[in-house]
Every structure is written in structure tokens, then in C-alpha cells.
């Protein structure tokens, strides 16, 4: 029974995330091949202190990056770069900052787009992208226009009036961001003392200032498509799935595009769940 319990928990999580109505029924969105007529570049920033980066990179390589036309890694960890740059397209950024600083984020965004792509997904090594769902959404946008897609958050509070010249809206980079090439061209010019140093806030402010359309897509049930948390934290925030008292758990969209702050194991479970073939509800195929 001791050995069976962890396995049972994993199976239950998979059923909740991938099959229960109103939760994350992503099974029908299984990636099978690279999307046609969609040029997608995936840019992944590796944290300097990522635990067991070789496992994370392998999980990403086995997962959604297979559906990207090009995958580029960036890191400011010299040892990590020396170890992996021969096997992956990887660039070293000589900086003590990280991608939560606008100057670092902007540099990666500019450098990766030297050869233009229709769309660029920019995330980190804790972000997981569901490419087919992204493809469905991108077909409604014009890649020739400046567009940025991501989760928009308003952090204003009852005390915000004390700071009338401050911006409280941001685009959460933890959930990944998708940019058209014209958007990158415009955002590359956004430099100066008066813009926020934090990437989340600068990305929103610069988009507003330079005429870049900001899109935070929702589904027909008003559920977000870009998520900066893993599915289990959206569904059961306190991680107590088996307690009798009600929790403040939420739902995630069947058409979710991204999840953030995932471990390597979370990515493996997510990828495995999307590859399952479940019989019963729809009959045998």
C-alpha cells in the first residue's frame, strides 16, 4: 500500500487535469506534428540556479519544443552553457541580471529575432507551451501587425492613488509571452529611465507606449488561456485534494496555451497526460 499510494495520486491528478469537465481536458489537443503555415520560434531562458538543468532541458526537448520550427536557449550560467551548447542552439548572456529585468529580457528578445519569424514564444525553463492550442488562437491574429499575447494582471490596490504616475498593469512573463515580429521591432526601441525595470511592467508599458496590441485571450467560459501557475495550483491551490472541507480551487481552460512555474516532473506529467488515449466517454475509436 505504501508503494501504491504515490502512484494512485499521480493517476488521480492526471484524471482531474485531463478528463474532468471544466478542468483541463487537454487530451483532444494532443500535438502530433509541426503546425502548418505557422512559423513559430521558441525562445527559452534558463535560470542561473536551475536545479538539475540537464533534466529540465531533456524534458523540454522531449516535449513541446518538437513542434517549434526553431528553439533557442539563453543562459547566464557559464558552466551550463559550456556543457550544453554543443547539442542545442544556445547563447550565453554575460550578465548578473536575469530575465525579470527588462534590459536582459529585451536583449534576449532582440537577439533571438535577428532572423525574423512570424511568431516568437518567449518563456523560461519553468514554462510549458501547448503548441496546437496556441496555433488555434494565432490564426485569428495578423502576424504582420504588432501584437503581444500573454496574461495581463492588474496589481493596483486601494492605495494606488498615492502613486498617480505609476503603472500597475503587467504582462506576466512566468506564463510565457508570444510576440509578432513587428511587435519585437517596436519593443526593441523601448529604452529609457522613465520605463519600469521589471520585465512584466515594462512589457505592458512599452506595448502601450509604442502601439503594440496587447491580447490576453480567454475561452468561451471566460477562462484564461495563458497561465503563470501549474495546473495543480489552479485546481487545488493548497494542494490538499483529499480534505473534506471545500477549497478555493479554480478551473483551467480546455484550450489552455501555457502554464508557468512547473518543475521538470510537472512537465513530464503534463506531456504524458496529453499523450494518453482514454476509452469510455466517447466510445472506442
C-alpha angles and dihedrals in degrees: 000000000000090000094043098053099071090046091051091051091053092049092048091050091050091051092049095046099042110027117023113100114255094019124080107313094172097149093098089056096063113154111235107163141355110291115256123237091012121105106200126178116194116207116190124190114207116215115238092231098040110151112237094351092186090066092046093050091047091051090051092047091051091046138044098341088075087073095051118096088220133010122199127184126204127192141164091206107104095196092050091048093050090051100048110023093091093060100037138037096260135159130199118226112202100216140113089217127083136216092279086076114079095224091057094042092047092050092053091046093051097042095049092052098056086111103045121238127187091240134010124201111204117193141133136246091278096055124094121199126203099209101191091055090048089050091055091053097043091057086072093057132070111237089203091067127072106262134158121190125197146105112303118206130188110211097180119131140182088282096052091099087072088069104046095167096050126096119226100184122094143169108236108234091190088075093049129253130236119208135184116226093250088054091054090050091054096042091050088069093055103106132131148097095273095061123086119265093216112089095223094057096035092053091056096041094046092048090053093046097046100041100255114154112239115211124187101178124209130186129238090277092054092252121143121253096200113060128183093196133064118259094253092057092050094049098037110015095181092045091231099126096162103048118114097225117087118260132207093246120153138201134253127215123265084225098048114159102195146004126201140207094033125157122225089260091051089054092050092050091047092050092046092049091054090052096052121112107212120194127203114048097063098026126247117317 
